[in-house]
Amino acid sequence: MEQPNLDYINELVGNDQAFKAKLIATIKEELPQEIAAYQESFNSANYAAAAGHVHKLKHKISILGLEKSYYLAADFEEELKNNQTGLATDFEQIITSMKNFAAGL
């Protein structure tokens, strides 16, 4: 499984450490909230809302350099729109790794 990283952020910010710090602070603040919102919708079997949360989380997945995981999330988003949950376990692994990574930043 691929691991979250700061490669994209480092490429994006160049030498602007203030901008990097702001991006990281935003991720650390928003990611747990977005994950909690997804989990609440998913656990309530509100798959349409869960799909919306997955869509938002895809942006964080991309920013944290998880290219393959981005495509899995896109597939999972489509599954949820069709009331299917086959990729839920794989998606949970992705968001857990992201949450752990963000907590260590």
N, CA, C and O atoms as a printed pandas DataFrame, in Angstrom:
     atom_number atom_name residue_name chain_id  residue_number  x_coord  y_coord  z_coord
0              1         N          MET        A               1    0.842   -1.178    0.000
1              2        CA          MET        A               1    0.000    0.000    0.000
2              3         C          MET        A               1    0.891    1.247    0.000
3              4         O          MET        A               1    1.867    1.320    0.746
4              5         N          GLU        A               2    0.552    2.204   -0.826
5              6        CA          GLU        A               2    1.336    3.432   -0.888
6              7         C          GLU        A               2    1.132    4.250    0.389
7              8         O          GLU        A               2    0.105    4.142    1.060
8              9         N          GLN        A               3    2.126    5.060    0.703
9             10        CA          GLN        A               3    2.103    5.836    1.931
10            11         C          GLN        A               3    1.942    7.327    1.616
11            12         O          GLN        A               3    2.489    7.821    0.630
12            13         N          PRO        A               4    1.190    8.036    2.460
13            14        CA          PRO        A               4    1.081    9.489    2.274
14            15         C          PRO        A               4    2.456   10.144    2.366
15            16         O          PRO        A               4    3.351    9.655    3.055
16            17         N          ASN        A               5    2.601   11.251    1.660
17            18        CA          ASN        A               5    3.872   11.973    1.670
18            19         C          ASN        A               5    3.632   13.446    1.365
19            20         O          ASN        A               5    2.517   13.854    1.043
20            21         N          LEU        A               6    4.674   14.220    1.470
21            22        CA          LEU        A               6    4.587   15.664    1.219
22            23         C          LEU        A               6    5.197   16.066   -0.119
23            24         O          LEU        A               6    5.430   17.251   -0.360
24            25         N          ASP        A               7    5.457   15.102   -0.983
25            26        CA          ASP        A               7    6.115   15.393   -2.263
26            27         C          ASP        A               7    5.364   16.449   -3.079
27            28         O          ASP        A               7    5.964   17.408   -3.563
28            29         N          TYR        A               8    4.056   16.267   -3.227
29            30        CA          TYR        A               8    3.274   17.217   -4.024
30            31         C          TYR        A               8    3.281   18.596   -3.370
31            32         O          TYR        A               8    3.442   19.612   -4.046
32            33         N          ILE        A               9    3.106   18.622   -2.058
33            34        CA          ILE        A               9    3.097   19.901   -1.341
34            35         C          ILE        A               9    4.455   20.591   -1.499
35            36         O          ILE        A               9    4.508   21.792   -1.764
36            37         N          ASN        A              10    5.543   19.849   -1.339
37            38        CA          ASN        A              10    6.871   20.436   -1.492
38            39         C          ASN        A              10    7.082   20.987   -2.898
39            40         O          ASN        A              10    7.678   22.050   -3.072
40            41         N          GLU        A              11    6.597   20.268   -3.890
41            42        CA          GLU        A              11    6.710   20.738   -5.277
42            43         C          GLU        A              11    5.882   22.002   -5.484
43            44         O          GLU        A              11    6.309   22.935   -6.163
44            45         N          LEU        A              12    4.708   22.016   -4.895
45            46        CA          LEU        A              12    3.789   23.142   -5.050
46            47         C          LEU        A              12    4.319   24.413   -4.395
47            48         O          LEU        A              12    4.238   25.491   -4.985
48            49         N          VAL        A              13    4.856   24.303   -3.195
49            50        CA          VAL        A              13    5.249   25.491   -2.437
50            51         C          VAL        A              13    6.655   25.978   -2.748
51            52         O          VAL        A              13    6.983   27.135   -2.485
52            53         N          GLY        A              14    7.486   25.110   -3.305
53            54        CA          GLY        A              14    8.866   25.528   -3.562
54            55         C          GLY        A              14    9.554   25.883   -2.259
55            56         O          GLY        A              14    9.616   25.061   -1.345
56            57         N          ASN        A              15   10.072   27.100   -2.164
57            58        CA          ASN        A              15   10.788   27.536   -0.960
58            59         C          ASN        A              15    9.910   28.331    0.005
59            60         O          ASN        A              15   10.409   28.864    0.996
60            61         N          ASP        A              16    8.615   28.415   -0.272
61            62        CA          ASP        A              16    7.707   29.207    0.560
62            63         C          ASP        A              16    7.253   28.391    1.769
63            64         O          ASP        A              16    6.208   27.741    1.733
64            65         N          GLN        A              17    8.046   28.430    2.833
65            66        CA          GLN        A              17    7.769   27.631    4.027
66            67         C          GLN        A              17    6.501   28.090    4.750
67            68         O          GLN        A              17    5.826   27.281    5.386
68            69         N          ALA        A              18    6.175   29.373    4.657
69            70        CA          ALA        A              18    4.948   29.873    5.291
70            71         C          ALA        A              18    3.724   29.260    4.612
71            72         O          ALA        A              18    2.767   28.869    5.280
72            73         N          PHE        A              19    3.761   29.178    3.291
73            74        CA          PHE        A              19    2.661   28.576    2.546
74            75         C          PHE        A              19    2.561   27.086    2.867
75            76         O          PHE        A              19    1.463   26.552    3.025
76            77         N          LYS        A              20    3.698   26.426    2.961
77            78        CA          LYS        A              20    3.715   25.007    3.302
78            79         C          LYS        A              20    3.084   24.795    4.675
79            80         O          LYS        A              20    2.264   23.894    4.851
80            81         N          ALA        A              21    3.457   25.607    5.630
81            82        CA          ALA        A              21    2.908   25.487    6.982
82            83         C          ALA        A              21    1.400   25.704    6.983
83            84         O          ALA        A              21    0.668   25.031    7.710
84            85         N          LYS        A              22    0.944   26.647    6.165
85            86        CA          LYS        A              22   -0.498   26.920    6.083
86            87         C          LYS        A              22   -1.235   25.729    5.465
87            88         O          LYS        A              22   -2.303   25.350    5.945
88            89         N          LEU        A              23   -0.677   25.138    4.413
89            90        CA          LEU        A              23   -1.302   23.963    3.797
90            91         C          LEU        A              23   -1.378   22.792    4.779
91            92         O          LEU        A              23   -2.403   22.118    4.875
92            93         N          ILE        A              24   -0.299   22.562    5.493
93            94        CA          ILE        A              24   -0.264   21.464    6.452
94            95         C          ILE        A              24   -1.264   21.714    7.579
95            96         O          ILE        A              24   -1.955   20.791    8.009
96            97         N          ALA        A              25   -1.345   22.937    8.052
97            98        CA          ALA        A              25   -2.306   23.274    9.109
98            99         C          ALA        A              25   -3.738   23.042    8.628
99           100         O          ALA        A              25   -4.576   22.550    9.383
100          101         N          THR        A              26   -4.013   23.390    7.391
101          102        CA          THR        A              26   -5.342   23.180    6.825
102          103         C          THR        A              26   -5.658   21.692    6.745
103          104         O          THR        A              26   -6.761   21.272    7.093
104          105         N          ILE        A              27   -4.710   20.905    6.296
105          106        CA          ILE        A              27   -4.914   19.452    6.216
106          107         C          ILE        A              27   -5.171   18.879    7.602
107          108         O          ILE        A              27   -6.095   18.088    7.791
108          109         N          LYS        A              28   -4.352   19.280    8.572
109          110        CA          LYS        A              28   -4.492   18.761    9.933
110          111         C          LYS        A              28   -5.834   19.133   10.543
111          112         O          LYS        A              28   -6.384   18.373   11.340
112          113         N          GLU        A              29   -6.365   20.290   10.179
113          114        CA          GLU        A              29   -7.653   20.731   10.709
114          115         C          GLU        A              29   -8.824   20.073    9.975
115          116         O          GLU        A              29   -9.755   19.580   10.612
116          117         N          GLU        A              30   -8.780   20.064    8.658
117          118        CA          GLU        A              30   -9.923   19.607    7.869
118          119         C          GLU        A              30  -10.033   18.091    7.741
119          120         O          GLU        A              30  -11.139   17.552    7.738
120          121         N          LEU        A              31   -8.907   17.402    7.637
121          122        CA          LEU        A              31   -8.941   15.966    7.369
122          123         C          LEU        A              31   -9.740   15.183    8.406
123          124         O          LEU        A              31  -10.608   14.401    8.017
124          125         N          PRO        A              32   -9.493   15.352    9.710
125          126        CA          PRO        A              32  -10.284   14.583   10.679
126          127         C          PRO        A              32  -11.784   14.885   10.602
127          128         O          PRO        A              32  -12.613   13.996   10.795
128          129         N          GLN        A              33  -12.120   16.135   10.320
129          130        CA          GLN        A              33  -13.528   16.520   10.194
130          131         C          GLN        A              33  -14.175   15.851    8.981
131          132         O          GLN        A              33  -15.294   15.346    9.063
132          133         N          GLU        A              34  -13.464   15.854    7.864
133          134        CA          GLU        A              34  -13.999   15.247    6.648
134          135         C          GLU        A              34  -14.121   13.732    6.793
135          136         O          GLU        A              34  -15.080   13.136    6.303
136          137         N          ILE        A              35  -13.159   13.112    7.459
137          138        CA          ILE        A              35  -13.225   11.667    7.688
138          139         C          ILE        A              35  -14.405   11.340    8.595
139          140         O          ILE        A              35  -15.143   10.391    8.332
140          141         N          ALA        A              36  -14.589   12.117    9.660
141          142        CA          ALA        A              36  -15.706   11.883   10.582
142          143         C          ALA        A              36  -17.048   12.043    9.864
143          144         O          ALA        A              36  -17.972   11.264   10.097
144          145         N          ALA        A              37  -17.158   13.029    9.010
145          146        CA          ALA        A              37  -18.404   13.245    8.264
146          147         C          ALA        A              37  -18.672   12.067    7.328
147          148         O          ALA        A              37  -19.804   11.597    7.217
148          149         N          TYR        A              38  -17.621   11.598    6.656
149          150        CA          TYR        A              38  -17.769   10.427    5.788
150          151         C          TYR        A              38  -18.248    9.230    6.602
151          152         O          TYR        A              38  -19.214    8.564    6.229
152          153         N          GLN        A              39  -17.569    8.959    7.714
153          154        CA          GLN        A              39  -17.884    7.777    8.515
154          155         C          GLN        A              39  -19.304    7.837    9.069
155          156         O          GLN        A              39  -19.994    6.819    9.128
156          157         N          GLU        A              40  -19.734    9.012    9.470
157          158        CA          GLU        A              40  -21.101    9.168    9.975
158          159         C          GLU        A              40  -22.119    8.837    8.879
159          160         O          GLU        A              40  -23.081    8.107    9.117
160          161         N          SER        A              41  -21.902    9.371    7.699
161          162        CA          SER        A              41  -22.817    9.094    6.579
162          163         C          SER        A              41  -22.790    7.622    6.200
163          164         O          SER        A              41  -23.836    7.010    5.983
164          165         N          PHE        A              42  -21.590    7.057    6.122
165          166        CA          PHE        A              42  -21.459    5.655    5.735
166          167         C          PHE        A              42  -22.115    4.747    6.764
167          168         O          PHE        A              42  -22.854    3.831    6.400
168          169         N          ASN        A              43  -21.857    4.986    8.036
169          170        CA          ASN        A              43  -22.418    4.148    9.095
170          171         C          ASN        A              43  -23.927    4.268    9.197
171          172         O          ASN        A              43  -24.592    3.368    9.710
172          173         N          SER        A              44  -24.473    5.380    8.710
173          174        CA          SER        A              44  -25.927    5.575    8.681
174          175         C          SER        A              44  -26.541    5.066    7.383
175          176         O          SER        A              44  -27.736    5.236    7.144
176          177         N          ALA        A              45  -25.719    4.442    6.551
177          178        CA          ALA        A              45  -26.137    3.927    5.239
178          179         C          ALA        A              45  -26.685    5.036    4.340
179          180         O          ALA        A              45  -27.509    4.784    3.461
180          181         N          ASN        A              46  -26.217    6.265    4.569
181          182        CA          ASN        A              46  -26.564    7.378    3.688
182          183         C          ASN        A              46  -25.445    7.465    2.649
183          184         O          ASN        A              46  -24.556    8.313    2.721
184          185         N          TYR        A              47  -25.528    6.553    1.681
185          186        CA          TYR        A              47  -24.436    6.395    0.743
186          187         C          TYR        A              47  -24.288    7.561   -0.221
187          188         O          TYR        A              47  -23.185    7.826   -0.700
188          189         N          ALA        A              48  -25.368    8.256   -0.512
189          190        CA          ALA        A              48  -25.258    9.431   -1.386
190          191         C          ALA        A              48  -24.422   10.514   -0.695
191          192         O          ALA        A              48  -23.551   11.124   -1.315
192          193         N          ALA        A              49  -24.693   10.743    0.580
193          194        CA          ALA        A              49  -23.914   11.728    1.330
194          195         C          ALA        A              49  -22.475   11.247    1.492
195          196         O          ALA        A              49  -21.539   12.039    1.383
196          197         N          ALA        A              50  -22.296    9.953    1.751
197          198        CA          ALA        A              50  -20.952    9.393    1.894
198          199         C          ALA        A              50  -20.160    9.598    0.607
199          200         O          ALA        A              50  -18.968    9.903    0.655
200          201         N          ALA        A              51  -20.810    9.433   -0.538
201          202        CA          ALA        A              51  -20.144    9.653   -1.823
202          203         C          ALA        A              51  -19.659   11.097   -1.939
203          204         O          ALA        A              51  -18.572   11.348   -2.460
204          205         N          GLY        A              52  -20.452   12.034   -1.459
205          206        CA          GLY        A              52  -20.042   13.440   -1.465
206          207         C          GLY        A              52  -18.816   13.678   -0.597
207          208         O          GLY        A              52  -17.930   14.454   -0.956
208          209         N          HIS        A              53  -18.773   13.008    0.543
209          210        CA          HIS        A              53  -17.616   13.142    1.425
210          211         C          HIS        A              53  -16.379   12.489    0.813
211          212         O          HIS        A              53  -15.272   13.012    0.947
212          213         N          VAL        A              54  -16.558   11.368    0.154
213          214        CA          VAL        A              54  -15.436   10.720   -0.531
214          215         C          VAL        A              54  -14.900   11.652   -1.610
215          216         O          VAL        A              54  -13.689   11.757   -1.800
216          217         N          HIS        A              55  -15.802   12.328   -2.316
217          218        CA          HIS        A              55  -15.380   13.272   -3.350
218          219         C          HIS        A              55  -14.476   14.352   -2.747
219          220         O          HIS        A              55  -13.443   14.691   -3.323
220          221         N          LYS        A              56  -14.863   14.887   -1.598
221          222        CA          LYS        A              56  -14.036   15.901   -0.939
222          223         C          LYS        A              56  -12.699   15.314   -0.484
223          224         O          LYS        A              56  -11.657   15.958   -0.607
224          225         N          LEU        A              57  -12.737   14.102    0.037
225          226        CA          LEU        A              57  -11.517   13.466    0.524
226          227         C          LEU        A              57  -10.543   13.144   -0.605
227          228         O          LEU        A              57   -9.336   13.060   -0.376
228          229         N          LYS        A              58  -11.052   12.965   -1.815
229          230        CA          LYS        A              58  -10.166   12.678   -2.949
230          231         C          LYS        A              58   -9.135   13.793   -3.129
231          232         O          LYS        A              58   -8.004   13.527   -3.536
232          233         N          HIS        A              59   -9.513   15.025   -2.833
233          234        CA          HIS        A              59   -8.585   16.139   -2.973
234          235         C          HIS        A              59   -7.423   16.000   -1.982
235          236         O          HIS        A              59   -6.267   16.247   -2.326
236          237         N          LYS        A              60   -7.746   15.606   -0.765
237          238        CA          LYS        A              60   -6.692   15.408    0.242
238          239         C          LYS        A              60   -5.829   14.203   -0.137
239          240         O          LYS        A              60   -4.615   14.220    0.063
240          241         N          ILE        A              61   -6.448   13.171   -0.675
241          242        CA          ILE        A              61   -5.712   11.984   -1.122
242          243         C          ILE        A              61   -4.681   12.390   -2.161
243          244         O          ILE        A              61   -3.528   11.962   -2.108
244          245         N          SER        A              62   -5.095   13.202   -3.088
245          246        CA          SER        A              62   -4.204   13.665   -4.155
246          247         C          SER        A              62   -3.081   14.542   -3.591
247          248         O          SER        A              62   -1.918   14.378   -3.959
248          249         N          ILE        A              63   -3.425   15.453   -2.717
249          250        CA          ILE        A              63   -2.442   16.367   -2.137
250          251         C          ILE        A              63   -1.385   15.600   -1.341
251          252         O          ILE        A              63   -0.224   16.006   -1.282
252          253         N          LEU        A              64   -1.800   14.484   -0.730
253          254        CA          LEU        A              64   -0.862   13.692    0.057
254          255         C          LEU        A              64   -0.143   12.633   -0.774
255          256         O          LEU        A              64    0.418   11.682   -0.230
256          257         N          GLY        A              65   -0.164   12.802   -2.095
257          258        CA          GLY        A              65    0.652   11.981   -2.987
258          259         C          GLY        A              65    0.201   10.548   -3.172
259          260         O          GLY        A              65    1.005    9.694   -3.545
260          261         N          LEU        A              66   -1.066   10.267   -2.921
261          262        CA          LEU        A              66   -1.578    8.897   -3.019
262          263         C          LEU        A              66   -2.276    8.699   -4.363
263          264         O          LEU        A              66   -3.504    8.691   -4.441
264          265         N          GLU        A              67   -1.490    8.541   -5.403
265          266        CA          GLU        A              67   -2.025    8.473   -6.765
266          267         C          GLU        A              67   -2.936    7.272   -6.983
267          268         O          GLU        A              67   -4.047    7.432   -7.489
268          269         N          LYS        A              68   -2.498    6.085   -6.615
269          270        CA          LYS        A              68   -3.317    4.884   -6.809
270          271         C          LYS        A              68   -4.560    4.938   -5.931
271          272         O          LYS        A              68   -5.643    4.521   -6.340
272          273         N          SER        A              69   -4.389    5.453   -4.732
273          274        CA          SER        A              69   -5.516    5.552   -3.806
274          275         C          SER        A              69   -6.573    6.517   -4.326
275          276         O          SER        A              69   -7.763    6.334   -4.070
276          277         N          TYR        A              70   -6.143    7.543   -5.054
277          278        CA          TYR        A              70   -7.081    8.487   -5.644
278          279         C          TYR        A              70   -8.047    7.749   -6.577
279          280         O          TYR        A              70   -9.253    7.994   -6.548
280          281         N          TYR        A              71   -7.515    6.856   -7.395
281          282        CA          TYR        A              71   -8.363    6.123   -8.335
282          283         C          TYR        A              71   -9.279    5.149   -7.603
283          284         O          TYR        A              71  -10.426    4.958   -8.006
284          285         N          LEU        A              72   -8.789    4.536   -6.542
285          286        CA          LEU        A              72   -9.644    3.657   -5.746
286          287         C          LEU        A              72  -10.782    4.468   -5.123
287          288         O          LEU        A              72  -11.928    4.018   -5.098
288          289         N          ALA        A              73  -10.462    5.662   -4.622
289          290        CA          ALA        A              73  -11.484    6.521   -4.032
290          291         C          ALA        A              73  -12.526    6.931   -5.074
291          292         O          ALA        A              73  -13.718    6.992   -4.775
292          293         N          ALA        A              74  -12.075    7.209   -6.282
293          294        CA          ALA        A              74  -13.017    7.555   -7.350
294          295         C          ALA        A              74  -13.951    6.389   -7.653
295          296         O          ALA        A              74  -15.150    6.583   -7.853
296          297         N          ASP        A              75  -13.400    5.183   -7.685
297          298        CA          ASP        A              75  -14.232    3.988   -7.905
298          299         C          ASP        A              75  -15.201    3.787   -6.746
299          300         O          ASP        A              75  -16.363    3.439   -6.959
300          301         N          PHE        A              76  -14.729    4.004   -5.528
301          302        CA          PHE        A              76  -15.578    3.848   -4.354
302          303         C          PHE        A              76  -16.701    4.879   -4.356
303          304         O          PHE        A              76  -17.837    4.571   -3.995
304          305         N          GLU        A              77  -16.380    6.097   -4.760
305          306        CA          GLU        A              77  -17.402    7.146   -4.865
306          307         C          GLU        A              77  -18.522    6.700   -5.801
307          308         O          GLU        A              77  -19.701    6.869   -5.489
308          309         N          GLU        A              78  -18.156    6.138   -6.935
309          310        CA          GLU        A              78  -19.165    5.653   -7.883
310          311         C          GLU        A              78  -19.957    4.486   -7.294
311          312         O          GLU        A              78  -21.171    4.402   -7.482
312          313         N          GLU        A              79  -19.274    3.589   -6.582
313          314        CA          GLU        A              79  -19.966    2.482   -5.918
314          315         C          GLU        A              79  -21.035    3.015   -4.968
315          316         O          GLU        A              79  -22.181    2.564   -4.985
316          317         N          LEU        A              80  -20.646    3.968   -4.151
317          318        CA          LEU        A              80  -21.586    4.521   -3.180
318          319         C          LEU        A              80  -22.796    5.147   -3.856
319          320         O          LEU        A              80  -23.919    5.036   -3.364
320          321         N          LYS        A              81  -22.565    5.798   -4.970
321          322        CA          LYS        A              81  -23.692    6.387   -5.713
322          323         C          LYS        A              81  -24.674    5.325   -6.175
323          324         O          LYS        A              81  -25.846    5.613   -6.415
324          325         N          ASN        A              82  -24.189    4.094   -6.299
325          326        CA          ASN        A              82  -25.029    2.967   -6.710
326          327         C          ASN        A              82  -25.383    2.061   -5.520
327          328         O          ASN        A              82  -25.761    0.903   -5.698
328          329         N          ASN        A              83  -25.252    2.607   -4.316
329          330        CA          ASN        A              83  -25.560    1.886   -3.076
330          331         C          ASN        A              83  -24.768    0.593   -2.922
331          332         O          ASN        A              83  -25.283   -0.403   -2.413
332          333         N          GLN        A              84  -23.529    0.616   -3.360
333          334        CA          GLN        A              84  -22.639   -0.525   -3.213
334          335         C          GLN        A              84  -21.471   -0.116   -2.318
335          336         O          GLN        A              84  -21.075    1.049   -2.287
336          337         N          THR        A              85  -20.931   -1.087   -1.595
337          338        CA          THR        A              85  -19.890   -0.757   -0.618
338          339         C          THR        A              85  -18.681   -1.700   -0.683
339          340         O          THR        A              85  -17.957   -1.841    0.302
340          341         N          GLY        A              86  -18.466   -2.325   -1.802
341          342        CA          GLY        A              86  -17.408   -3.323   -1.917
342          343         C          GLY        A              86  -16.007   -2.825   -1.628
343          344         O          GLY        A              86  -15.159   -3.609   -1.199
344          345         N          LEU        A              87  -15.737   -1.559   -1.845
345          346        CA          LEU        A              87  -14.396   -1.011   -1.630
346          347         C          LEU        A              87  -14.250   -0.309   -0.277
347          348         O          LEU        A              87  -13.246    0.359   -0.032
348          349         N          ALA        A              88  -15.230   -0.456    0.588
349          350        CA          ALA        A              88  -15.226    0.260    1.867
350          351         C          ALA        A              88  -14.004   -0.058    2.707
351          352         O          ALA        A              88  -13.398    0.855    3.268
352          353         N          THR        A              89  -13.628   -1.308    2.810
353          354        CA          THR        A              89  -12.477   -1.692    3.628
354          355         C          THR        A              89  -11.193   -1.089    3.080
355          356         O          THR        A              89  -10.361   -0.593    3.840
356          357         N          ASP        A              90  -11.030   -1.131    1.777
357          358        CA          ASP        A              90   -9.844   -0.532    1.154
358          359         C          ASP        A              90   -9.804    0.978    1.394
359          360         O          ASP        A              90   -8.745    1.544    1.666
360          361         N          PHE        A              91  -10.963    1.619    1.291
361          362        CA          PHE        A              91  -11.020    3.060    1.513
362          363         C          PHE        A              91  -10.710    3.402    2.968
363          364         O          PHE        A              91  -10.036    4.393    3.245
364          365         N          GLU        A              92  -11.194    2.595    3.883
365          366        CA          GLU        A              92  -10.900    2.809    5.309
366          367         C          GLU        A              92   -9.397    2.754    5.565
367          368         O          GLU        A              92   -8.873    3.530    6.364
368          369         N          GLN        A              93   -8.708    1.847    4.894
369          370        CA          GLN        A              93   -7.255    1.756    5.066
370          371         C          GLN        A              93   -6.577    3.037    4.590
371          372         O          GLN        A              93   -5.622    3.513    5.204
372          373         N          ILE        A              94   -7.075    3.579    3.502
373          374        CA          ILE        A              94   -6.514    4.822    2.960
374          375         C          ILE        A              94   -6.698    5.966    3.952
375          376         O          ILE        A              94   -5.747    6.680    4.271
376          377         N          ILE        A              95   -7.927    6.134    4.437
377          378        CA          ILE        A              95   -8.171    7.283    5.315
378          379         C          ILE        A              95   -7.482    7.103    6.671
379          380         O          ILE        A              95   -7.099    8.088    7.303
380          381         N          THR        A              96   -7.323    5.875    7.115
381          382        CA          THR        A              96   -6.583    5.640    8.358
382          383         C          THR        A              96   -5.117    6.030    8.183
383          384         O          THR        A              96   -4.536    6.670    9.060
384          385         N          SER        A              97   -4.521    5.649    7.064
385          386        CA          SER        A              97   -3.119    6.008    6.833
386          387         C          SER        A              97   -2.958    7.522    6.708
387          388         O          SER        A              97   -1.970    8.085    7.180
388          389         N          MET        A              98   -3.917    8.175    6.078
389          390        CA          MET        A              98   -3.862    9.633    5.948
390          391         C          MET        A              98   -3.999   10.309    7.314
391          392         O          MET        A              98   -3.271   11.252    7.624
392          393         N          LYS        A              99   -4.926    9.826    8.112
393          394        CA          LYS        A              99   -5.152   10.401    9.431
394          395         C          LYS        A              99   -3.912   10.242   10.307
395          396         O          LYS        A              99   -3.512   11.181   10.996
396          397         N          ASN        A             100   -3.311    9.071   10.281
397          398        CA          ASN        A             100   -2.098    8.839   11.058
398          399         C          ASN        A             100   -0.949    9.716   10.584
399          400         O          ASN        A             100   -0.197   10.260   11.391
400          401         N          PHE        A             101   -0.822    9.847    9.270
401          402        CA          PHE        A             101    0.240   10.686    8.705
402          403         C          PHE        A             101    0.036   12.144    9.112
403          404         O          PHE        A             101    0.979   12.809    9.543
404          405         N          ALA        A             102   -1.182   12.636    8.977
405          406        CA          ALA        A             102   -1.473   14.033    9.309
406          407         C          ALA        A             102   -1.235   14.304   10.789
407          408         O          ALA        A             102   -0.767   15.383   11.153
408          409         N          ALA        A             103   -1.547   13.349   11.631
409          410        CA          ALA        A             103   -1.336   13.524   13.072
410          411         C          ALA        A             103    0.141   13.661   13.404
411          412         O          ALA        A             103    0.504   14.296   14.394
412          413         N          GLY        A             104    0.988   13.070   12.580
413          414        CA          GLY        A             104    2.424   13.146   12.819
414          415         C          GLY        A             104    3.114   14.327   12.192
415          416         O          GLY        A             104    4.325   14.486   12.342
416          417         N          LEU        A             105    2.372   15.157   11.493
417          418        CA          LEU        A             105    2.994   16.322   10.837
418          419         C          LEU        A             105    3.302   17.422   11.830
419          420         O          LEU        A             105    3.825   18.469   11.449
